[in-house]
Amino acid sequence: MSAPTERAVNLADVARLAGVSPATASRALGGHPHVAAATRERVRRVADELSYVVSPDASRLAGGRTGRVAALVPHLDRWYFAALLDGLAGALRSAGLDLLVRCVGGAADRAEQLQRMPGRRVVDAVVALAFEVDGWDGADVPLVTVGGPPSTVPFVTIDDLAAGRQAMDHLIHLGHRRIAMIEALDPDQRSEEPVGRRVAYEQALAQAGLPQDQDLVATVDWGGVEGADAMARLLGLRHPPTAVYAHSDEVALGAIRTLRRAGLRIPDDVSVIGVDDHPLAELTDLTTVRQPVREQGALAGHMVATALSGGDPGPGIVLPTQLVVRGSTAPPREERR
């Protein structure tokens, strides 16, 4: 057999000269793990001799890999999700994989996207960012969750209970006894179980022998404006808090804005602590509990690459968090006298 002349080389030419079917040639060039090493080498050698360049779309149509991984993201306008995507994209790029970002809406849209993704075969794997996944029947399309609760599929996350305890224990150790919590919740959360950061608040108060006053709990959506509004309500109490534990730094920064507009000094009048270590936390001297956001995204990318190469990504990874003490927390005024 001779090589084709005077026309563009296609996958069928590579398959014919390598003595395999077009589907096998596509899988061999796409790095499919179930192609024999000798066959893969023969196909690649023929492709090199013909200067054939793989088309991802043609590879997909022939039954091979797409080289793409889909990230399902509830929000694109928040730092947390951008940082997760940054870590994920870097790890996938190192593995020779492209990232397809798809923004999903509420719970119904998320469930529909998870159900449709495997059958459409537009990607080789799916990563769900910070939302609950009940189950997965994606056959040979791996699913990894990152930043959400532990799942039945491979996951990367932090221990929210431990993070919340680090924040609350810090305030209690400083001597605060009237501590408010600005609780941030996803309105599409399906689980009826309380989130770890709320459990941490209740657990810490109980273990310290402090009463749980529901007037000191404000529940809002994630965001700075929401945190500011919650803080305004807390300041309207007959006995305002001496410290505030916010579920995220953005919520905490919103609370700080309200406190400053009210003429209160931080931490002299009110201490504030958040969770995340947002880039603005250091600039605003906010005490917080740091979580490794980009590292979570990167580890999720490594899990995906491992699964696509035929390896075992493991059941899940829980990364540690770290208390970062800055200038927004101090003992209450009465403790300093």
URNORWO-V156875 format. One record per run of one state. SS is the DSSP state (~ for helix, > for strand, _ for the rest). FROM is the first residue (numbers start at 1). TO is the last residue. If there is no record, write none. Layout:
BEGIN
SS&FROM&TO / SS&FROM&TO
END
This chain:
BEGIN
_&1&10 / ~&11&18 / _&19&21 / ~&22&29 / _&30&36 / ~&37&49 / _&50&55 / ~&56&61 / _&62&67 / >&68&73 / _&74&78 / ~&79&94 / _&95&97 / >&98&103 / _&104&106 / ~&107&120 / _&121&124 / >&125&129 / _&130&141 / >&142&146 / _&147&154 / >&155&158 / _&159&159 / ~&160&174 / _&175&178 / >&179&184 / _&185&195 / ~&196&207 / _&208&213 / ~&214&216 / >&217&220 / _&221&223 / ~&224&235 / _&236&242 / >&243&246 / _&247&248 / ~&249&261 / _&262&270 / >&271&276 / _&277&278 / ~&279&283 / _&284&286 / >&287&291 / _&292&292 / ~&293&308 / _&309&315 / >&316&319 / _&320&320 / >&321&324 / _&325&332 / ~&333&336 / _&337&337
END
